[in-house]
């Protein structure tokens, strides 16, 4: 699977994680490069669009992603 199409412009990594390069690289390898179906941010993006992805949503927080998606579809 290819890198996430949002990787280059992901607000989470480019703004929120800018001061944590090692953690950022680890998280990018896990959530953005390859199987991005486990990324909460990407999941919300696919379901509701980029504008509905919470700025502070962590990639591994699928529980919050499910809540956001559920609320956004009402």
Beta strands, then each sheet from edge to edge (+ up, - down):
end
